[in-house]
Amino acid sequence: MLRKTCREFAEKELKPIAGILDKEPQIRKLGELGLMAVYMPTELGGAGLDYLAYAIAMEEISRGCASTGVIMSANNASFCTKNSTRPTALDTRAAVCHGGQVQEAQGHQRLHRAHAHSWPQPGQEGGQAGHPASSTAQLIFEDCLVPKENRLGEDGAGFKIAMGILDAGRIGVAGQALGIAQAALDCALEYSGKRQAFNQPLHQFQAIQAIQILGGMGYVTDMPAERHYRDARITEIYEGTSEVQRIVIASALLKEHGIV
């Protein structure tokens, strides 16, 4: 049922406009379908489903538009901030933050989760890549007052918290990459059935990469293949590069067999 709902939404609402996506109407519809909080508890307004359901939803939505998949993935705050209030509206203990993030996914949102160092520790340079329609922006803190109750972890625990977030994010990225691959295959199958060469359709010749079977048309914006190519590349970078993922996988296998 979940896969069917996501696929119908992606096919009808996202795929036709993915190349020129105006994201606001689609985000409201994602919320109406319960897809903005698939694995969040029902008591917090989420769907209360598991990570398998989340991966399936990411796959089907990303099949229609990978950028919308990013928006669907990077949006849920911690349970600790569910009753958040404006720090200027109450008397509270708070921290004042200075600094910024060069690339922040969903950068135009009004509420952000940030990792901060306690002074006088220097910050670390970093960045984040993303899809064009996922609102990546530079985030700057200047005298930013953060209430004590909005703190999500203990001092020095930021890296551990970030790694936990990455573990969940990697599930979504895997689903997203699978959806992009399926979209590329759909595009190649459709084109190879229509395009004629030497008096027969292309699919009668050979199975090759999607962007190659489209020839020059795979490089122009009139066809979705070039967008799938760009969207797929980032899945090898964010939430851990392919090299980092291999280290994580190897470490997990060694631990499972009691070697480390």
N, C-alpha and C positions, 0 to 999 in steps of 0.2 A: 504493500500500500504506500509506504514512504517513497520507495523508488518510483512508483507510478506517478505519485503527486509531483515529485521533483522533476521527473522527466517531462511531464506535460507542461509544467511551468517553464522549464528551460527551452523546450521546443516552441512554445507559443509566445512567450513573453521576452525571452532573452536572445535566442538565436537570431531572429530577424533583425535585431538592432544592436547586436554585440559590438560591431565595429564602430558605432557612433553612439555608444550608450550614454544616456542621460540617467544617472544612477538613482536619483531620488524616488521616482515612482516605483521602481523595481524593489528598492529596499523596503518600502512600506508593504509591498505585496509579500516579500519574504517574511516580514513580521507577522502578517495576517495568516500565513501558512504555518507559523511556528518554527521557521527554519533559522531564525536568528539566535536561538538558544536551544539547540537540539538536545544537548546532553546536560543542560542545567536542570536542577530539581524543580518539580512542579510547584513547590511552595514559593519559589522565587519567580514564577511565571514561565519557566522553561517547559520543554516537552518531556523531560525526565527519561529520555532514551539513553542507550549505551553508545560506546564509541564506534561500534560497528555501524549502527544507524547513522551516526555522524559522518563516517567515511562514505557511506552510500549516498547520503545527501550531497556531500561535497563533490563526489564523482559526477552525479547527474547534473547539478547546477553548473559545475565547471565545464561540462560537455557543451552547455549552451553558451556560457560566458565565464572564462576563468577569472576575470577581474571581480565579478560578482561573487565568485567563490571565496576570494580573499576577504571581501567585505563581510561575508557570512561567517568567516572563520575568526577574524580578529576583531571581536566586538564585546566579549563578555568580561565584566569586572569580577573581582573576588567577592566571595560571600561576605567578607568583612566590611565592604562598602555599600551594602544593599540599603542601608538607612542613612546614606550620606547627606550632609547639609552644608550650606555655604559657611566657610570659616568666619566670614565677616558678620554673620548673624548670631554668633554666640561667643561667650567667654570661654576660651579653650586654650590648651597647650598646643603649640604648633611649631613646625619647622619652616624656615625660609629657604627656598631653593634658588640657586643661580646655576645657569648652564644651559645645555640644549642637546638636541639630537639632530644630526644632519639629515637623516631620512627616517621618517616616522610613518608607519602604515596607519591609515585612517587619520592622517594628520589634521584634518579640519573638524574633528569631533570636539565637543565642548568638554568632555571628561576623558582623562588619560591616566593610565597606570605608568609610573616611571620608576626607574631604579636610580637611587641617589647614594653618593658617598658621604659619610660623615666627615666634616672638615677636621683637620686640614689635608685630608687625602686628596691627591690630584685625580681628576677623572681620566677615563680611558677614551681614546678616539674610537669611533665606530660608525657604522652606517647600515642601512637596510634597503635592499632593492624591492621593487614591487611592480604590479601591473598598472598601466596608465589610468584606468578608471577607478582604482582603489584609493585615490586621494592621498598619495604619499606626499609628505610636506616636511619642511624644517620646523622643529619644535624648539622654542627658546623660553627659558625660565628667567624672569627678572623680578626679584623680590616676591616670589611666588609663595604665598602662605599656605602651608599644608597642615591641616588639623592632625593632632596625634592619633585620633581614632581612625584616620585614613591610612595609617601605616600598616602595611600588609605583612611585615616580618620583622625579626629582630635585627639589630645592628650587625652588619657583616654577613647576613644570610641572603643577600641579594642574588649572588651567583647561584646558590642552591635553588632558590625560587624560580630564577630564570630557566634553569635546566628542567625543572618540572613543567614549566609552561611550554618549553620546546618539545618535550616528550608528547604532550597532547597535540601541539601544532603539527608535529611530523605525521601524525595520523591523517590530519586534514590535508596536508601537502601530498601525501600518497594518493588519497582519493582524488585530489585536484589533478595530479599528473595523469592518473588513469582516465579521468574525464576528458582531458585535453587530447590524449592519445586516441580515444574513441572518436572524438570530434574530427581529428585529422583523418582517421580511417573512413569515417562517414563521407567526408569531403572527397577523398581519393576514390572511393567506390562509386559515388555519384558521377564524378567527372569522367572516370575511366569507362563508364558505361555509355556516356553520351559522346565523348570525343572519338572521332573516327580517324584512323591512320591506315593507309594501304587497304582500304575497303573493309576494315573490321575494327571493332571497338578496342581501345587500349588494353582493357582487362584481359584480352585474349593473348597478349604478348608475354607479360611478366609481372611479378609482384615486386615493386620497388617502393622506396620511401615516398610518403605522401607529396612532399613538395617537389619531388623529381617527376613523379607521374603526371603532374600538372604542367610540367615544362615551364615555359616563361610565365604562364598564368599563375604559377605558384609563388611568384615574386611580386605580384601586383596587388594593390589593396582592394581590387574588385573581387578577389577571391579570399576566403577566410584562411587559407593555408598559411599565408605569411604571418597572420596573427597567432595561429596555433604554434608556429615555430618560435615566435617571440615569447609567448606565454609559457611554453614548455621549458625554455632555457632557465628561467628564474627558479624553477622547482629543484634545480641542481645546486642552488645557492642558499636561499633562505631556509630557516629552521635547521641549518647545518648543511654544509656543502657535501657533495658526494664523497669526498675524501674523509670528512668527519663522520659521515654515516657509516662508512666501512669500519672505522675505528670503533664506533659504538656497537656495531653488529659483532665484530670480533671479540670485543670485551664481554658482551653478553653471552656469547657462545662459550668462551673460556670459563666464565663464572658458572654457567650452567653445568659444566663438566668438572667443576671443582679444581680447575687449574690455577685460578687466581682468587 
